[in-house]
Amino acid sequence: MDLETARFAGEHEGASLWLARGNDVAGVCLLVHVDDTDWASSCGGAAGPGTISGQTWTFIVVPDAGIAPAGYTAVSENVYTPTR
C-alpha cells in the first residue's frame, strides 16, 4: 500500500475508511480502522480489493463510475456497506 496516496473515504458506525493505491500502480487498497485492535486492510487490482470484513463490519470497494452492489448502501463514492 502506498500510504502517500491515502485519502479519507468516509466513516461508518465508528469505522474510518481510507483508500490508497497499491504498490502496483493499478491496485487499490482499503484500510478500515475502528480502534487499535479492530482494523484491517486489503488490496486488489484495478477493480479494488472486493469485500473486506471484520467482527462487526463489512465493506466493498467498487471502481470509479462502478455500479452500486444490490443490497448495499453507499458510505462514499467507492465504498459500500450492506444495508441493514
C-alpha positions as protocol buffer text, in pm:
chain_id: "A"
residue {
  index: 1
  type: MET
  ca { x: 0 y: 0 z: 0 }
}
residue {
  index: 2
  type: ASP
  ca { x: 135 y: 342 z: -96 }
}
residue {
  index: 3
  type: LEU
  ca { x: 45 y: 545 z: 214 }
}
residue {
  index: 4
  type: GLU
  ca { x: 132 y: 873 z: 42 }
}
residue {
  index: 5
  type: THR
  ca { x: -173 y: 826 z: -183 }
}
residue {
  index: 6
  type: ALA
  ca { x: -416 y: 756 z: 102 }
}
residue {
  index: 7
  type: ARG
  ca { x: -736 y: 958 z: 109 }
}
residue {
  index: 8
  type: PHE
  ca { x: -1014 y: 958 z: 365 }
}
residue {
  index: 9
  type: ALA
  ca { x: -1314 y: 780 z: 213 }
}
residue {
  index: 10
  type: GLY
  ca { x: -1567 y: 822 z: 493 }
}
residue {
  index: 11
  type: GLU
  ca { x: -1682 y: 691 z: 825 }
}
residue {
  index: 12
  type: HIS
  ca { x: -1949 y: 437 z: 910 }
}
residue {
  index: 13
  type: GLU
  ca { x: -2060 y: 332 z: 1259 }
}
residue {
  index: 14
  type: GLY
  ca { x: -1723 y: 421 z: 1412 }
}
residue {
  index: 15
  type: ALA
  ca { x: -1508 y: 278 z: 1133 }
}
residue {
  index: 16
  type: SER
  ca { x: -1279 y: 521 z: 948 }
}
residue {
  index: 17
  type: LEU
  ca { x: -1223 y: 423 z: 585 }
}
residue {
  index: 18
  type: TRP
  ca { x: -918 y: 511 z: 377 }
}
residue {
  index: 19
  type: LEU
  ca { x: -847 y: 432 z: 12 }
}
residue {
  index: 20
  type: ALA
  ca { x: -494 y: 421 z: -128 }
}
residue {
  index: 21
  type: ARG
  ca { x: -311 y: 297 z: -433 }
}
residue {
  index: 22
  type: GLY
  ca { x: -148 y: -41 z: -403 }
}
residue {
  index: 23
  type: ASN
  ca { x: 223 y: -87 z: -466 }
}
residue {
  index: 24
  type: ASP
  ca { x: 113 y: -199 z: -812 }
}
residue {
  index: 25
  type: VAL
  ca { x: 4 y: 124 z: -987 }
}
residue {
  index: 26
  type: ALA
  ca { x: -326 y: -35 z: -1095 }
}
residue {
  index: 27
  type: GLY
  ca { x: -400 y: -166 z: -746 }
}
residue {
  index: 28
  type: VAL
  ca { x: -646 y: -21 z: -497 }
}
residue {
  index: 29
  type: CYS
  ca { x: -640 y: -74 z: -119 }
}
residue {
  index: 30
  type: LEU
  ca { x: -894 y: -16 z: 156 }
}
residue {
  index: 31
  type: LEU
  ca { x: -791 y: 40 z: 517 }
}
residue {
  index: 32
  type: VAL
  ca { x: -1064 y: 9 z: 783 }
}
residue {
  index: 33
  type: HIS
  ca { x: -983 y: 141 z: 1130 }
}
residue {
  index: 34
  type: VAL
  ca { x: -1215 y: 116 z: 1430 }
}
residue {
  index: 35
  type: ASP
  ca { x: -952 y: 110 z: 1705 }
}
residue {
  index: 36
  type: ASP
  ca { x: -604 y: -28 z: 1772 }
}
residue {
  index: 37
  type: THR
  ca { x: -731 y: -387 z: 1786 }
}
residue {
  index: 38
  type: ASP
  ca { x: -1014 y: -372 z: 1527 }
}
residue {
  index: 39
  type: TRP
  ca { x: -867 y: -278 z: 1191 }
}
residue {
  index: 40
  type: ALA
  ca { x: -783 y: -441 z: 858 }
}
residue {
  index: 41
  type: SER
  ca { x: -659 y: -363 z: 511 }
}
residue {
  index: 42
  type: SER
  ca { x: -695 y: -533 z: 178 }
}
residue {
  index: 43
  type: CYS
  ca { x: -554 y: -463 z: -169 }
}
residue {
  index: 44
  type: GLY
  ca { x: -663 y: -580 z: -508 }
}
residue {
  index: 45
  type: GLY
  ca { x: -641 y: -497 z: -878 }
}
residue {
  index: 46
  type: ALA
  ca { x: -792 y: -201 z: -1059 }
}
residue {
  index: 47
  type: ALA
  ca { x: -1141 y: -315 z: -957 }
}
residue {
  index: 48
  type: GLY
  ca { x: -1046 y: -281 z: -590 }
}
residue {
  index: 49
  type: PRO
  ca { x: -996 y: -522 z: -306 }
}
residue {
  index: 50
  type: GLY
  ca { x: -1352 y: -650 z: -325 }
}
residue {
  index: 51
  type: THR
  ca { x: -1509 y: -732 z: 10 }
}
residue {
  index: 52
  type: ILE
  ca { x: -1336 y: -685 z: 345 }
}
residue {
  index: 53
  type: SER
  ca { x: -1498 y: -787 z: 674 }
}
residue {
  index: 54
  type: GLY
  ca { x: -1427 y: -764 z: 1046 }
}
residue {
  index: 55
  type: GLN
  ca { x: -1618 y: -871 z: 1355 }
}
residue {
  index: 56
  type: THR
  ca { x: -1885 y: -600 z: 1325 }
}
residue {
  index: 57
  type: TRP
  ca { x: -1840 y: -456 z: 975 }
}
residue {
  index: 58
  type: THR
  ca { x: -1828 y: -541 z: 606 }
}
residue {
  index: 59
  type: PHE
  ca { x: -1730 y: -309 z: 321 }
}
residue {
  index: 60
  type: ILE
  ca { x: -1696 y: -347 z: -53 }
}
residue {
  index: 61
  type: VAL
  ca { x: -1498 y: -124 z: -290 }
}
residue {
  index: 62
  type: VAL
  ca { x: -1615 y: -50 z: -644 }
}
residue {
  index: 63
  type: PRO
  ca { x: -1416 y: 138 z: -910 }
}
residue {
  index: 64
  type: ASP
  ca { x: -1497 y: 495 z: -1014 }
}
residue {
  index: 65
  type: ALA
  ca { x: -1830 y: 504 z: -1201 }
}
residue {
  index: 66
  type: GLY
  ca { x: -1892 y: 146 z: -1085 }
}
residue {
  index: 67
  type: ILE
  ca { x: -2241 y: 15 z: -1019 }
}
residue {
  index: 68
  type: ALA
  ca { x: -2357 y: 5 z: -657 }
}
residue {
  index: 69
  type: PRO
  ca { x: -2396 y: -356 z: -547 }
}
residue {
  index: 70
  type: ALA
  ca { x: -2753 y: -468 z: -473 }
}
residue {
  index: 71
  type: GLY
  ca { x: -2828 y: -471 z: -102 }
}
residue {
  index: 72
  type: TYR
  ca { x: -2552 y: -223 z: -15 }
}
residue {
  index: 73
  type: THR
  ca { x: -2559 y: 141 z: 99 }
}
residue {
  index: 74
  type: ALA
  ca { x: -2300 y: 397 z: -12 }
}
residue {
  index: 75
  type: VAL
  ca { x: -2053 y: 517 z: 251 }
}
residue {
  index: 76
  type: SER
  ca { x: -1867 y: 715 z: -18 }
}
residue {
  index: 77
  type: GLU
  ca { x: -1839 y: 718 z: -396 }
}
residue {
  index: 78
  type: ASN
  ca { x: -1635 y: 396 z: -395 }
}
residue {
  index: 79
  type: VAL
  ca { x: -1712 y: 224 z: -63 }
}
residue {
  index: 80
  type: TYR
  ca { x: -2035 y: 44 z: 27 }
}
residue {
  index: 81
  type: THR
  ca { x: -2167 y: -146 z: 328 }
}
residue {
  index: 82
  type: PRO
  ca { x: -2455 y: -395 z: 349 }
}
residue {
  index: 83
  type: THR
  ca { x: -2794 y: -231 z: 401 }
}
residue {
  index: 84
  type: ARG
  ca { x: -2946 y: -320 z: 736 }
}
